Amino acid sequence: MKRTLLTLSLAVAASLSLSACAAAQSTGAPSLAKRPVEGRFDVAPPAVVVAPPGPLPADLGGRLARWEADAAGAQQAFAAERNATALLVSAAAGAPVASERWVVGQQAISRLTATRAPLTAALADIDRLYLERSVEDAIDGLPEIYALRDRLADMVSTQDAVLEALNGQLPGK
């Protein structure tokens, strides 16, 4: 008897669930099938043709050459001053803050920092040029401008690391 009741209740439950599905289809419930309007957006957007940048304009070539020469000169001056600065900073490493050796070490770092002024000025100028030309959509020569900017930024980054290491050797920093 229990088995018959269980079988009967399962049969009733199954028939109710099937009739619910049939009732949902007949009541106008929305279909999950793709509608015609949905296919309208399957079209690829038209290709946009962008002209590649042309060569560097003649008026900018001289400016880039001057900035590159300024940067090279600053790099040489920095390299020439670096060893002397390192010796003076090493001598000041154990000295108390504001002592004679400490002041001499600070002054040496200041002189070394001053040697890179032409490099940082050239980098600032080329950054300004790059931004101006980008805003004006003047893309001719941008690869050359950016390549020089990248080289100068690498030089500045290397010099920053040297200065940071020297400053870290002095007491009170």
Salt bridges, closest charged atoms under 4 A:
ASP42 OD2 - LYS34 NZ 3.21
GLU68 OE2 - ARG151 NH2 3.01
GLU81 OE2 - ARG111 NE 3.64
ASP125 OD1 - ARG128 NH1 2.95
ASP127 OD1 - ARG149 NE 2.52
ASP160 OD1 - ARG116 NH2 2.65
